[in-house]
Amino acid sequence: MESRGSSLHGYGGIMKRYLKTIILFWNTSLAVQLEYQLNFAIELIAMIGTLSGSIFILSLFFTQNNTLGGWSWEAALVVQGIYTLLDGVTNTWLRPNLTEIVNYVREGTLDFVLIKPIDSQFWLSTRTLSPAGIPEITLGLFLIFWALKKSGAIIGLKTLISSSVMLLTGIIILYSLWFLIAATSIWFVKTWNATEVLRAILAAGRFPISAYPTTLRLIFTLLIPITFLTTVPANMFLGREDIHMMLLGISLAIIFFYISRLFWLFAVKHYTSASS
């Protein structure tokens, strides 16, 4: 019992240290970048324009029909809102950190990351936080709850918990896909094109998955699980809980994260140090 208690205490100490590290990283990043407050206003205006364009494109699918893949206009806006929120998470967290890995490899500064007394994947994934995507996250949340209100959906505690769990699941899957591509920079320095291809594919998530042909639905569910980024969380928000889809989404998130972890450890073993 004493050994188990010591082990739990040790894990707690590690978690506390990593949490303090994240807070330090993000406080420093925000303090530096918020010095340019005009950029925040410009980003907000740009995001409003982008979101307006996306909603306009979505509205074109409703000119002849009242539904899109069985989804009403308000329900489809929930999907669009979740996509906007995730794009904001990408611009706030994923892009600033993961696109820098290629620079660390090219400049040889990855050596200094690997010798730090902290997990290298954790350091590379959390070092920076950019406020550039905060307006997009805010707009995404606003659109989600506005559309839910218009659709007449009732958000109870159970709905809020299930939808939050699936949003977190989607973020983990999104992170894992991005990190897998970023880790290939150990061998291929130019990974920018692959990242842009991934973003283009993920853009399919701005529409309900049922609007696509059957073959694409299977691909977007199992191979590139876009379904679990937007459509499944939207179903949860709308009160259409599906325990099987929830369990599948959580399982895929764990699998993709585990694969990204194994792939990074494999990549590090094959990394040729700049000092060697």
Backbone as a ProteinNet text record, in pm:
[ID]
protein_1_A
[PRIMARY]
MESRGSSLHGYGGIMKRYLKTIILFWNTSLAVQLEYQLNFAIELIAMIGTLSGSIFILSLFFTQNNTLGGWSWEAALVVQGIYTLLDGVTNTWLRPNLTEIVNYVREGTLDFVLIKPIDSQFWLSTRTLSPAGIPEITLGLFLIFWALKKSGAIIGLKTLISSSVMLLTGIIILYSLWFLIAATSIWFVKTWNATEVLRAILAAGRFPISAYPTTLRLIFTLLIPITFLTTVPANMFLGREDIHMMLLGISLAIIFFYISRLFWLFAVKHYTSASS
[TERTIARY]
82.8	0	86.4	197	285.5	351.2	390.2	452.9	355.2	228.8	127.1	102.6	98.2	78	192.8	315.3	433	429.6	382	372.9	272.4	155.7	53.7	103.7	175.6	230.9	331.9	411	508.9	443.2	336.8	263.5	200.4	147.9	88.3	189.3	310.6	417	456.2	460.7	495.1	387.9	260.8	150.5	151.4	180.4	184.6	297.1	411.6	524.9	493.6	428	394.3	287	193.5	90.7	153.3	245.8	315.9	393.5	450.9	526.9	436.1	317.8	222.2	180.9	149.5	108.4	218.9	342.2	456.5	473.3	466.4	478.1	373	247.2	136.4	129.8	162.5	165	269.7	386.2	493.8	453.5	395.9	355.5	251.3	149.4	42.3	92.2	182.2	235.8	310.7	383.4	460.8	368.5	274.4	193.7	81.5	34.7	-72.2	-22	109.2	162.8	114	76.1	27.8	-123.8	-196.9	-341.6	-417.5	-359	-424.6	-439.3	-341.1	-347.9	-471.2	-508.9	-626.8	-752.6	-764.6	-881	-884.7	-767.8	-759.8	-799.7	-749.7	-783.6	-933.6	-994.9	-1138.7	-1217.3	-1179	-1246.6	-1229.1	-1105.5	-1076.9	-1158.6	-1168.6	-1242.4	-1392.1	-1445.4	-1586.5	-1613.1	-1520.5	-1533.8	-1527.7	-1432.6	-1418.2	-1541.4	-1590.6	-1708.1	-1831.6	-1843.8	-1957.4	-1954.7	-1834.2	-1819.9	-1856.4	-1815.6	-1846.7	-1997.1	-2062.6	-2207.2	-2280	-2228.2	-2289.4	-2280	-2162.6	-2145.7	-2239.9	-2251.8	-2342.8	-2487	-2523.7	-2661.6	-2697.6	-2596.8	-2623.1	-2681.5	-2646.4	-2697.8	-2843.5	-2893.8	-3030.6	-3125.3	-3075	-3160.2	-3268.8	-3238.4	-3335.6	-3402.6	-3336.2	-3389.2	-3391.6	-3473.3	-3480.7	-3382.8	-3320.3	-3224.5	-3099.3	-2991.6	-2866.7	-2823.3	-2840.3	-2808.1	-2894.1	-3017.6	-3107	-3092.1	-3005.1	-2980.2	-3051.1	-3117.7	-3182.1	-3075.7	-3118.4	-3027.7	-2963.1	-3043.2	-2990.3	-2893.1	-2926.9	-2840.1	-2707.4	-2714.6	-2592	-2504.2	-2566.9	-2489.7	-2414	-2468.5	-2396.2	-2266.8	-2275.4	-2156.5	-2055.1	-2103.2	-2016.3	-1951.2	-2027.7	-1973.6	-1863	-1881.4	-1778.7	-1653.8	-1673.3	-1558.2	-1480.8	-1553.1	-1489.3	-1411.8	-1471.6	-1404.3	-1274.3	-1279.4	-1160.6	-1053.8	-1096.5	-1000.3	-931.6	-1007.5	-948.4	-848	-880.3	-786.1	-658.1	-674.7	-558.5	-468.7	-528.5	-450.5	-394.4	-459	-412.4	-304.3	-320.5	-233.8	-151	-215.7	-144.7	-46.7	-93.4	-7.9	116.4	103.4	222.9	328.3	284.5	380	432.8	342.1	382.6	451.8	418.8	488.2	631.6	664.6	800.8	896.1	841.4	927.7	1025.2	976.6	1063.3	1178.8	1155.2	1263.1	1364.9	1317.4	1410.2	1501.3	1444.2	1523	1622.1	1574.4	1659.2	1773.5	1746.1	1848	1931.1	1892.7	1968.5	1934.4	1836.5	1801	1714	1673.8	1600.1	1687.8	1819.1	1912.7	1888.3	1868.7	1850.8	1716.5	1618.4	1487.2	1498.2	1570	1579.9	1657.3	1746.8	1826.1	1762.4	1649.2	1581.2	1521.1	1514.1	1457.8	1304.6	1249.7	1105.2	1076.1	961.9	928.2	929	999.3	1017.6	886.3	800.5	671.8	586	588	513.8	567.1	697.7	759.5	725.1	740	714	566	477.5	333.2	270.9	341.1	278.2	360.3	471	564	502.7	414.6	360.9	208.9	152	7.5	-14.6	-83.2	-106	-250.4	-271.7	-409	-478.4	-408.1	-464.1	-594.3	-606	-726	-836.9	-811.6	-912.8	-1040.9	-1033.6	-1158	-1237.4	-1167	-1233.9	-1302.1	-1235.4	-1295.2	-1421.3	-1411.8	-1526.1	-1643.1	-1614.1	-1719	-1781.2	-1697	-1746.8	-1844.3	-1807.8	-1895.5	-2026.5	-2014.1	-2134.4	-2228.3	-2172.4	-2254.3	-2320	-2245.5	-2300.2	-2424.2	-2410.6	-2521.3	-2634.8	-2601.7	-2707.4	-2790.2	-2721.5	-2791	-2871.8	-2817.4	-2890.7	-3019.1	-3010.7	-3128.7	-3233.6	-3189	-3280.6	-3344	-3268.8	-3320.6	-3416.7	-3418.8	-3506.5	-3449.2	-3320.3	-3255.8	-3242.9	-3262.3	-3250	-3118.7	-3032	-2901	-2905.6	-2918.2	-2914	-2772.4	-2753.9	-2621	-2563.5	-2648.3	-2602.2	-2556.4	-2631.8	-2596.1	-2466.2	-2451.8	-2331.6	-2207.5	-2221.5	-2107.9	-2069.8	-2169.2	-2140.7	-2081.3	-2133.9	-2082.4	-1942.4	-1915.4	-1781.5	-1679.6	-1720.9	-1633.1	-1599.2	-1700.1	-1674	-1594.3	-1610.6	-1525.9	-1381	-1357.3	-1221.6	-1165.6	-1250.2	-1209.7	-1166.4	-1244.6	-1210.8	-1079.6	-1054.8	-930.2	-810	-825.1	-716.2	-686	-791.4	-771.2	-703.7	-749.4	-691.3	-544.4	-513.3	-373.6	-287.8	-338.4	-261.5	-228.8	-327.1	-303.4	-198.3	-209.2	-111.6	27.8	35.4	166.5	231.6	152.1	206.8	276	211.7	271.6	393.5	382.6	493.9	616.6	594.9	706	784	721.4	792.3	901.7	906.2	1011.3	1148.6	1152.6	1279.5	1347.7	1267.4	1320.8	1299.5	1183.4	1149	1132.9	1223	1222.2	1100.4	1057.7	944.6	814.6	750.8	623.4	506.1	533.2	427.6	315.6	353.4	251.1	160.5	219.5	139.7	42.1	86.3	0.2	-116.9	-90.5	-197.4	-296.3	-245.2	-334.4	-425.7	-368.3	-448.1	-556.8	-522.6	-620.7	-732.1	-693.8	-794.5	-890.2	-836.5	-921.4	-1012.7	-956	-1033.9	-1145	-1129.6	-1233.4	-1364.9	-1358.6	-1481.4	-1570.3	-1511.2	-1587	-1680.5	-1678.8	-1769.8	-1912.8	-1930.3	-2063.1	-2096.8	-2223.8	-2262.8	-2212.5	-2160.7	-2098.3	-2198.9	-2327.1	-2430.1	-2455.9	-2400	-2418.2	-2325.2	-2229.8	-2132.7	-2174.6	-2120.6	-2148.9	-2100.7	-2152	-2123	-1973.4	-1902	-1758.6	-1683	-1714.7	-1648.1	-1685.2	-1807.5	-1848.3	-1761.3	-1734.6	-1650.6	-1508.2	-1455.9	-1320.1	-1312.1	-1413.3	-1413.9	-1450.5	-1488.2	-1521.9	-1408.3	-1345	-1245.2	-1102	-1080.5	-943.6	-896.8	-971.2	-945.8	-1071.9	-1075	-1201.8	-1257.1	-1288	-1344.9	-1482.4	-1552.5	-1685.4	-1683.6	-1576.4	-1569.1	-1515.8	-1478.7	-1434.6	-1553	-1652.2	-1762.4	-1901.8	-1929.6	-2065.9	-2110.4	-2025.9	-2064	-2081.2	-1987.4	-2011.9	-2139.9	-2167.9	-2290.4	-2413.7	-2410.7	-2522.5	-2543.3	-2432.8	-2442.5	-2506.6	-2464.5	-2521.9	-2672.2	-2712	-2852.2	-2935.9	-2873.4	-2946.7	-2962.6	-2882.6	-2891.3	-2778.8	-2775.6	-2668.7	-2667.3	-2548.4	-2529	-2408.9	-2434	-2328.1	-2224.6	-2270	-2176.6	-2079.5	-2129.6	-2042.7	-1949.7	-1998.7	-1913.7	-1797.2	-1827.9	-1723.5	-1624.3	-1675.3	-1587.7	-1497.4	-1554.1	-1475.4	-1367.3	-1401.9	-1302.8	-1193	-1233	-1135	-1040	-1094.8	-1010.4	-915.7	-963.4	-877.6	-758.8	-785.4	-678.1	-580.5	-635.1	-550.5	-462.2	-522.8	-445.9	-339.6	-373.9	-275.5	-160.9	-194.3	-92.2	-1.1	-59.4	21	114.1	63	147	262.4	236.7	340.8	447.4	404.3	498.5	579.5	511.9	580.3	686.4	656.1	754.1	876.8	855.3	967.2	1051.3	983.7	1054.7	1134.2	1073.8	1140.8	1263.4	1252	1364.4	1483.2	1455.7	1563.4	1640	1571.5	1634	1680.5	1670.5	1712.4	1864.4	1920.4	2065.1	2096.1	2160.3	2189	2278.3	2251.1	2331.4	2473	2490.2	2624	2704.3	2640.2	2710	2782.8
-120.3	0	125.5	117.8	233.9	259.4	148.6	163.1	223	177.3	230.3	377.7	414.9	555	641.4	589.6	664.6	682.4	576.6	583.3	689.2	690.6	790.6	930.7	944.1	1074.9	1120.1	1021.5	1054	1099.9	1029.9	1068.8	1206.8	1230.5	1361.3	1472.7	1445.7	1545.9	1575.9	1469.6	1487.2	1568.6	1535.2	1606.8	1753.8	1779.2	1916.5	1994.5	1928.5	1995.1	2028.5	1935.1	1958.6	2067.1	2070	2173.7	2311.4	2321.2	2447.4	2490.2	2391.3	2421.2	2478.4	2417.7	2468.3	2610.9	2636.1	2770.6	2871.4	2833	2922.1	2947.5	2842	2855	2952.3	2926.9	3002.2	3145.6	3166.5	3303.1	3387.1	3326.2	3396.4	3427.3	3328.8	3347.2	3457	3452.3	3551.8	3690.4	3698.1	3828.4	3894.6	3813.3	3867.3	3907.4	3819.3	3843	3943.7	3958.8	4054.6	4199	4215.6	4350.5	4417	4333.9	4384.3	4363.5	4446	4427.8	4456.6	4537.4	4565.2	4438.4	4348.1	4222.3	4141.7	4148.3	4075.1	4126	4258.8	4318.9	4282	4283.9	4248.6	4102.5	4014.1	3872.3	3851.3	3927.1	3913.4	3951	4060.6	4104.8	4000.9	3947.4	3847	3719.7	3679.5	3558	3574.3	3692.7	3718.4	3707.4	3762.1	3753.1	3609.4	3531.6	3391.3	3310.1	3332.7	3259.7	3296.1	3422.7	3466.3	3397.6	3386.6	3317.8	3170.3	3105.8	2964.3	2942.3	3031.5	3020	3043.3	3136.5	3162.3	3038.9	2974.7	2852.4	2743.7	2730.8	2631.3	2659.3	2787.5	2824.8	2788.1	2778.7	2743.4	2603.3	2515.2	2378.6	2371.9	2480.3	2480.7	2561.7	2604.9	2684.2	2600.1	2473	2384.4	2287.8	2262.7	2166.6	2229	2171.7	2218.6	2146.4	2040	1963.8	1933.6	1900.7	1858.7	1729.6	1618.4	1489.5	1458.5	1511.2	1488.1	1588.4	1687.5	1789.1	1918.7	1979.6	2108.8	2218.8	2336.6	2451.7	2482.2	2485.5	2517.7	2410.5	2283.1	2173.2	2176.8	2208.6	2219	2333.9	2440.1	2552	2510.4	2414.6	2363.2	2295.4	2217.2	2152.7	2258.6	2363.1	2471.6	2541.1	2559.2	2622.9	2540.4	2408.4	2320.5	2321.6	2321.4	2329.4	2459.4	2569.8	2699.5	2697.9	2638.9	2628.5	2548.1	2434.1	2349.9	2418.7	2496.5	2571.6	2676.6	2732.4	2827	2759.4	2637.5	2560.5	2532.5	2503.4	2479.2	2602.2	2719	2841.2	2891.2	2853.7	2896.7	2805	2675.5	2577.6	2493	2426.3	2329.6	2394.1	2487.4	2548.5	2616.1	2699.7	2766.5	2669.2	2554	2458.8	2358	2289.1	2174.7	2213.9	2331.3	2373.2	2416.3	2436.1	2475.4	2356.8	2236.1	2118.2	2109.6	2141	2135.1	2234.5	2349.9	2447.3	2397.6	2330	2273.2	2170.6	2089.5	1986.8	2051.2	2147.8	2211	2288.9	2358.4	2442	2366.5	2242.9	2164.1	2192.8	2277.7	2312.8	2206.4	2103.9	1994.3	1922.2	1929	1869	1921.3	2052.8	2115.7	2076.9	2050.6	2007.1	1866.7	1779.3	1639.5	1620.2	1713.3	1697.4	1767.1	1832.9	1898.4	1793.5	1823.3	1728.2	1726.8	1716.3	1714.2	1639	1576.6	1498.5	1586.5	1542.5	1624.3	1646.8	1546.2	1563.7	1665.7	1659.3	1756.7	1897.7	1912.4	2044.6	2100.1	2017.3	2062.4	2093.2	2028.8	2044	2157.7	2205.9	2306	2432.3	2443.6	2553.6	2690.5	2700.1	2830.8	2829.7	2943.2	2962.9	3097.3	3094.7	3217.5	3263.6	3392	3442.9	3460.6	3429.2	3452.1	3376.5	3257.2	3177.5	3199.1	3282.2	3304.6	3365	3464.9	3516.4	3407.1	3314.5	3206.5	3109.9	3080.6	2994.6	3060.7	3191.1	3266.6	3266.2	3290.8	3290.6	3151.5	3048.2	2912.1	2877.8	2914.8	2889.7	2967.3	3092.8	3175	3112.5	3066.6	3007.7	2878	2797.1	2670.9	2695.5	2782.8	2803	2885.4	2973.1	3047	2951.4	2862	2765.3	2666.5	2626.4	2535.4	2601	2728.9	2801.3	2809	2837.3	2846.3	2711.5	2603.3	2469.8	2418.5	2486.4	2443.5	2333.4	2303.7	2198.3	2242	2147.4	2173.7	2114.2	2199.1	2153.6	2126.8	2000.1	1960.6	1925.1	1886.7	1851.8	1731.5	1630.4	1511	1546.2	1630.9	1672.8	1751.4	1839.2	1921.8	1836.3	1736.4	1649.4	1565.2	1502.5	1415.6	1494.2	1614	1695.3	1746.1	1777.9	1823.5	1711	1589.4	1472.7	1449.4	1462.1	1438	1551.5	1674.1	1783.6	1757.1	1712.9	1679.7	1564.8	1466.2	1353.7	1402.1	1493.9	1549.4	1624.7	1700.5	1776.3	1682	1571.4	1474.1	1409.1	1373.3	1314.5	1414.6	1538.9	1643.2	1663.8	1670.5	1686	1569.3	1448.1	1329.3	1328	1364.2	1368.3	1472.1	1591.2	1696.8	1655	1595.3	1559.5	1448.8	1355	1248.4	1306.9	1404	1467.7	1549.8	1623.8	1707.6	1623.3	1503.9	1417.7	1365.2	1361.5	1313.8	1409.5	1529.5	1625.8	1575.4	1473.1	1409.5	1356.4	1309.5	1257.5	1354.6	1420.6	1509.2	1650.8	1737.8	1872.8	1951.3	1929.2	2004.9	1929.9	1958.1	1893.6	1990.2	2114.5	2215.1	2174.1	2120.2	2080.6	1971.9	1875.2	1767.2	1822.5	1921.6	1983.8	2054.6	2122.6	2192.9	2095.3	1981.5	1877.6	1826.4	1805.6	1760.5	1861.9	1989.5	2093.8	2095.9	2073.3	2072.1	1955	1839.5	1721.8	1745.1	1803	1827.6	1930	2011.3	2110.2	2042.2	1914.3	1840.2	1832.7	1854	1846.5	1962.4	2062.8	2175.6	2141.9	2026.4	1979.7	1850.3	1823.4	1696	1578.3	1477.9	1365.9	1288.1	1292.3	1219.9	1282.4	1401.2	1467.1	1409.4	1324.6	1269.3	1128.3	1081.3	945	842	720.9	615.5	587	582	552.2	657.2	784	890.6	887.9	848.3	839	738.6	624.6	522.6	572.8	641.4	696.1	800.7	888.3	996.1	948.1	822	767.9	684.3	601.9	507.6	541.5	585.1	612	750.5	852.8	990	1032.6	1013	1023.4	1164.3	1226	1360.6	1361.3	1247.6	1236.7	1274.8	1235.8	1256.1	1394.7	1472	1608.2	1703.8	1685.5	1781.8	1717.9	1619.3	1565	1498.1	1412.2	1343.1	1440.5	1535.1	1633.6	1714.4	1746.6	1821.2	1739.5	1609.8	1523	1523.6	1525.5	1528.5	1658.8	1770.7	1900.4	1903.9	1836	1836.7	1733.4	1665.7	1568.1	1433.5	1406.3	1276.9	1185	1160.3	1078.8	938.7	893.6	758.8	699.7	613.4	559.3	482.5	415.7	338.5	430.7	541.3	636.1	705.3	730	789.1	697.3	571.3	474.7	455.9	453.5	439.9	562.1	680.5	803	808.3	773.2	771.9	670	553.2	448.7	496.8	561.2	611.2	720.6	805.1	910.5	849.9	747.2	679.5	613.3	546.2	475.7	574.3	682.2	778.6	847.5	880.5	943.2	846.3	720.6	620.2	600.8	598.4	584.4	704.1	824.8	944.8	939.6	886.4	873.4	774.1	656.6	554.3	603.5	673.7	723	827.2	912.7	1012.8	946.1	846.2	775.1	705.6	651.4	588.4	693.1	809.8	915.8	968	984.2	1034.8	939.1	808.3	709.8	722.6	772	785.7	927.7	1013.9	1152.6	1160.8	1226.6	1246.6	1380.9	1379.8	1503.5	1595.4	1724.9	1822.5	1829.6	1784.6	1791.7	1665.3	1562.4	1435	1431.4
0	0	0	77.8	85.6	-49	-116.6	-247.9	-347.7	-341	-432.3	-405.7	-276.9	-241.3	-288.7	-276.4	-322.9	-473.2	-543.2	-688.8	-732.5	-666.6	-699.2	-669.9	-558.6	-523.7	-629.1	-678.7	-782	-910.4	-953.3	-1073.1	-1056.1	-935.4	-908.5	-918.8	-871	-879.2	-1022.9	-1105	-1246.7	-1318	-1294.4	-1357	-1315.7	-1188.6	-1138.5	-1206.5	-1226.8	-1291.7	-1437.3	-1504.8	-1645.2	-1658	-1564.6	-1566.9	-1546.1	-1452.8	-1429.8	-1554.1	-1624.2	-1746.1	-1853.7	-1871.9	-1971.1	-1938.8	-1812.4	-1771.3	-1798.8	-1769.3	-1794.9	-1943.9	-2024.6	-2169.7	-2223.8	-2189.1	-2248.1	-2196.7	-2070	-2017.8	-2090	-2113.5	-2183.6	-2327.5	-2396.1	-2535.9	-2549.3	-2464.2	-2472.1	-2436.8	-2338.1	-2298.7	-2413.8	-2490.2	-2603.2	-2717.5	-2752.5	-2871.2	-2850.7	-2727.5	-2701.7	-2695.9	-2711.1	-2722.9	-2851.3	-2947.3	-3075.8	-3080.8	-3006.3	-2992.1	-3121.1	-3208.8	-3336	-3418.2	-3404.9	-3478.6	-3440.6	-3312.6	-3265	-3334.2	-3345.9	-3411.6	-3559.3	-3622.6	-3764.8	-3785.8	-3695.7	-3704.8	-3688.5	-3597.9	-3574.6	-3699.5	-3763.1	-3885.5	-3996.3	-4006.4	-4109.1	-4085.5	-3958.8	-3926.6	-3953.9	-3924.5	-3952.7	-4102.3	-4182.7	-4327.7	-4376.5	-4321.4	-4360.8	-4322.4	-4200.3	-4153.8	-4236.2	-4270	-4352.6	-4488.6	-4545.2	-4673.3	-4663.6	-4553	-4533.5	-4518.4	-4443.9	-4424.8	-4556.8	-4637.1	-4768.4	-4857.5	-4859	-4939.4	-4890.5	-4757.5	-4701.7	-4742.6	-4745.7	-4779.7	-4922.9	-5009.9	-5149.5	-5161.9	-5067	-5071.3	-5026.2	-4969.3	-4919	-5008	-5124	-5212.6	-5277.9	-5303.8	-5368.7	-5270.2	-5157.6	-5060.8	-4921.9	-4835.6	-4697.8	-4606.7	-4661.2	-4580.9	-4662.9	-4590.9	-4653.7	-4586.1	-4658	-4598.7	-4477.7	-4477.5	-4365.4	-4252.7	-4271.9	-4169.5	-4207.2	-4110.9	-4133.5	-4139.5	-4180.8	-4190	-4055.5	-3948.4	-3815.6	-3766.6	-3792.9	-3751	-3827	-3956.8	-4037.4	-3988.6	-3936.1	-3881.7	-3756.2	-3680.6	-3564.1	-3610	-3717.8	-3774.6	-3817.3	-3885.5	-3929.8	-3809.8	-3702.3	-3582.3	-3519.3	-3514.3	-3457.8	-3544.6	-3676.5	-3767.8	-3745.2	-3729	-3705.3	-3573.9	-3471.2	-3341.6	-3353.3	-3422.4	-3437.5	-3521.2	-3620.2	-3700.2	-3612.3	-3518.5	-3424.1	-3332.3	-3287.9	-3205.9	-3284.5	-3412.4	-3499	-3505.7	-3527.2	-3540.9	-3408	-3297.9	-3167.2	-3111.4	-3134.3	-3068.9	-3166.4	-3261.7	-3345.4	-3441.8	-3521	-3622.6	-3563.3	-3459	-3404.8	-3351.9	-3302.5	-3244.2	-3345.5	-3413.1	-3494.1	-3624.3	-3679	-3801.2	-3772.9	-3644.9	-3608.1	-3600	-3594.1	-3581.4	-3698.2	-3818	-3935.5	-3922.6	-3861.2	-3841.4	-3740.3	-3635.8	-3537.9	-3602.7	-3691.9	-3759.9	-3855.9	-3936.2	-4036.4	-3972.7	-3863	-3798.7	-3695.6	-3667.1	-3570.5	-3426.2	-3401.4	-3263.3	-3196.2	-3271.3	-3209.7	-3107.6	-3127.7	-3032.2	-2891.5	-2880.9	-2749.5	-2686.9	-2773	-2722.1	-2664.1	-2733.8	-2692.9	-2562.9	-2530.4	-2407.9	-2286.9	-2310	-2197.8	-2104	-1973.8	-1876.4	-1877.6	-1997.9	-2016	-2145	-2153.1	-2271.8	-2396.6	-2500.2	-2620.1	-2695.2	-2702.3	-2771.1	-2697.5	-2565.3	-2485.4	-2510	-2511.1	-2530.7	-2668.3	-2770.2	-2906.7	-2930.1	-2854.6	-2876	-2796.7	-2693.7	-2605.1	-2587	-2656.7	-2631.5	-2656.4	-2755.1	-2796	-2797.1	-2764	-2776	-2844	-2956.9	-3032.8	-3016.4	-2989.5	-2977.3	-3111.8	-3221.3	-3354.7	-3377.5	-3315.6	-3339.2	-3237.5	-3135.4	-3031.1	-3088.4	-3179.6	-3240	-3310.9	-3374.8	-3446.9	-3349.9	-3238.4	-3136.5	-3080.6	-3054.5	-3000.9	-3098.7	-3226.1	-3328.4	-3343.6	-3335.4	-3346.5	-3234.2	-3111	-2996.5	-3009.8	-3053	-3070.5	-3173.6	-3286.7	-3392.3	-3345.3	-3269.5	-3219.1	-3134.1	-3034.6	-2940.4	-3001.7	-3095.8	-3166.1	-3251.3	-3323.1	-3409	-3325.2	-3210.7	-3122.2	-3072.3	-3038.6	-2992.9	-3102.9	-3226.7	-3339.4	-3371.8	-3348.3	-3380.1	-3273.1	-3158.6	-3050.2	-2964.6	-2982.2	-2903.1	-2757.3	-2667.6	-2524.7	-2475.1	-2420.9	-2375.3	-2224.9	-2188.8	-2048.9	-2008.2	-1883.4	-1832.4	-1906.4	-1931.1	-2002.2	-2143.3	-2211.1	-2347	-2346.9	-2249.6	-2242.3	-2216.8	-2130.2	-2099.6	-2221.2	-2284.4	-2399	-2515.2	-2542.4	-2652.7	-2621.3	-2494.1	-2455	-2469.8	-2431.4	-2445.5	-2592.4	-2681.1	-2822.5	-2886.2	-2836	-2883.7	-2847.4	-2723.3	-2679.9	-2762.6	-2792	-2876	-3013.7	-3071.3	-3202.3	-3200.1	-3093.3	-3081.6	-3072.5	-2997.7	-2985.3	-3119.7	-3194.1	-3326.5	-3419.4	-3416.8	-3500.9	-3467.2	-3338.2	-3295.2	-3344	-3328.1	-3364.8	-3513.7	-3597.3	-3741.4	-3776.7	-3716.7	-3741.9	-3695.7	-3576.9	-3522.9	-3604.6	-3653.5	-3738.8	-3860.4	-3924.2	-4041.6	-4001.9	-3891.3	-3846.4	-3812.9	-3758.6	-3719.5	-3839	-3956.2	-4075.7	-4118.7	-4060.2	-4094.3	-4050.6	-3966.7	-3930.7	-4056.2	-4152.5	-4278.4	-4394.5	-4395.9	-4507.5	-4453.8	-4491.6	-4436.4	-4483.4	-4606.1	-4660.5	-4635.4	-4522.9	-4489.3	-4501.2	-4543.4	-4548.7	-4643.3	-4760.5	-4857.7	-4801.7	-4730.3	-4671.5	-4568.2	-4492.4	-4391.8	-4458.5	-4568.9	-4640	-4702.4	-4750	-4803.6	-4692.4	-4573.4	-4460.4	-4426.3	-4424.6	-4394.1	-4499.6	-4624.8	-4731.4	-4713.2	-4671.9	-4649.1	-4528.4	-4423.6	-4302.3	-4326	-4431.3	-4463.5	-4498.9	-4532.6	-4561.2	-4437.6	-4320.7	-4196.8	-4173.2	-4260	-4241.1	-4284.3	-4350	-4390.6	-4316.4	-4290.6	-4227.8	-4309.9	-4243.2	-4312.4	-4396.7	-4360.4	-4436.1	-4572.3	-4597.3	-4726.1	-4833.3	-4790.9	-4884.2	-4928.9	-5042.9	-5088.7	-4986.9	-4996.8	-4899.1	-4885.8	-4997.6	-4993.7	-4913.3	-4938.7	-4864.6	-4716	-4687	-4546.6	-4471.8	-4534.9	-4473.1	-4454.1	-4554.9	-4546.2	-4435	-4430.4	-4331.2	-4190.4	-4178.8	-4047	-3989.1	-4072.5	-4023	-4061.4	-4185.8	-4230.8	-4187.9	-4224.9	-4179.7	-4105.1	-3975.1	-3898.7	-3883.3	-3997.9	-3996.5	-3930.6	-3941.5	-3881.3	-3733.9	-3664.7	-3520.4	-3483.1	-3584.5	-3557.4	-3547.3	-3634.2	-3639	-3629.8	-3714.3	-3721.7	-3592	-3535.8	-3411.9	-3295.8	-3273.3	-3167.8	-3191	-3320.1	-3350.7	-3313.6	-3342	-3303.5	-3152.3	-3078.8	-2932.9	-2886.1	-2944.5	-2908.5	-2936.8	-3044.3	-3085.7	-3011.5	-2916	-2835.6	-2900.6	-3004.1	-3073.2	-3024.1	-2893.9	-2838.2	-2896.8	-2933.3	-2986.9	-2914.6	-2816.7	-2733	-2813.9	-2921.2	-3003.8	-3077.1	-3131.9	-3199.7	-3100.3	-2979.5	-2876.6	-2841.9	-2820.6	-2785.2	-2899.8	-3023.1	-3139.1	-3151.5	-3131.2	-3139.4	-3033.6	-2910.4	-2801.9	-2830.7	-2881	-2914.8	-3023.6	-3127.7	-3236.5	-3187	-3096.7	-3041.8	-2967.5	-2886.8	-2813.4	-2909.3	-3012	-3108.7	-3186.2	-3236.3	-3314.7	-3228.9	-3104.7	-3016.6	-2987	-2963.2	-2934.1	-3054.6	-3174.6	-3296.2	-3312.6	-3286.6	-3299.3	-3200.1	-3081.5	-2979.6	-3022.5	-3068.2	-3113.6	-3233.3	-3324.3	-3443.4	-3406.2	-3308	-3266.1	-3202.9	-3118.6	-3057.3	-3164.3	-3265.1	-3376.8	-3455.4	-3478.5	-3554	-3481	-3350.3	-3270.9	-3278	-3279.9	-3289.2	-3420.5	-3523.3	-3655.1	-3682.6	-3583.1	-3600.4	-3594.1	-3692.2	-3696.8	-3635.6	-3520.9	-3449.5	-3531.7	-3523.5	-3595.9	-3542.3	-3419.6	-3358.2	-3378.8	-3442.2	-3460.4	-3593.7
[MASK]
++++++++++++++++++++++++++++++++++++++++++++++++++++++++++++++++++++++++++++++++++++++++++++++++++++++++++++++++++++++++++++++++++++++++++++++++++++++++++++++++++++++++++++++++++++++++++++++++++++++++++++++++++++++++++++++++++++++++++++++++++++++++++++++++++++++++++++++++++++

